[in-house]
Amino acid sequence: MYTLEDIKLYNMIVHILDSSLSVPVLSMEEMESNYDIKEFFANHLVKTLNDDSLKQCQFQTDYNMVYNYIKEYTQDDSRFVEMSINIANQLFSIMNANSNIPSADLAVVAFGCRGTKYLALLKLNYLNSFIHYTETNNNANVNQIIQHRTTLPNSGQKINEVIVINLSTLGIDILEKKYEIDGQKEFYLSLHFLKCQTNLSSKEQYNIVKKATDTITKKYFDEDVEKKMDIQQELYHNIEESGDINLDTFANEAFKNHVDIKKEFMETINEKGLEEPVIHLTEKTITRSFEKQKLKTDTGIELKIPMELYNDPDNIEFITNPDGNISIVIKNIKKIIH
């Protein structure tokens, strides 16, 4: 996990890309930095770097203006302002032609992290908020509240559109959203702005495996509680050891003695875009996915069980009764907290 201590800010500049205007409002000089501004950008960079929705991609270099601007900057970092202006113009031309893309300020930030230099493009989409102002009426102050339509996200909020470029390899990590382009929703940042093809994020990869596992389990083992538990536990242990999922190994163990079911599982995840034999998960994905196992009975009872206790008979036991009903025994409880 990245922390604020990992981030060292070098250069910062902000351009106004308001689609209600005919042209962008471009800065000709870098921002004056202070503690609050540095903390603002550092907080957003840490959130982005730790986000398990980050996708990776690589520039297509042919006829790619953004790639050319950044490549020139890597060869001469005194061109930071010039590079940022060119990039802002390129992005604004896409936004101006597609009214569904939200207006924003574009912050271009050069920073270091753990010995590597990066360039971040943070698209700070405008938020609606209310502010007060004071007007004078007949020599008397009157306080009013008005709606402000160009408020920026604060440090505690998530930015949904961020590009982080490794200036040594020119590899890209990206958070992005789909907006309508020519009548169809697309990831415009990767496809039209950067001109690159993205890989699935850690979160997306895990969700594909989890959904396929749940679907296959429900289809073939819905009445076999112990088998369902074993499959969930196998997925947990597969990830716990290395933070990765070897899909073939997991399928072999989860669906042993069921060759056709394993084949169906592998075909399902391949159809969803998982073709690599091993997927690598971030720490955030692992923590989010395996902190607790949720159970819901047909009688409406819901349980959240820590994964380390889920398959421990000293703490919880699932008993299949002769009539086919299931009893859940929770053990070693010292007190119940309401």
Disulfide bonds with the S-S distance in Angstrom:
none
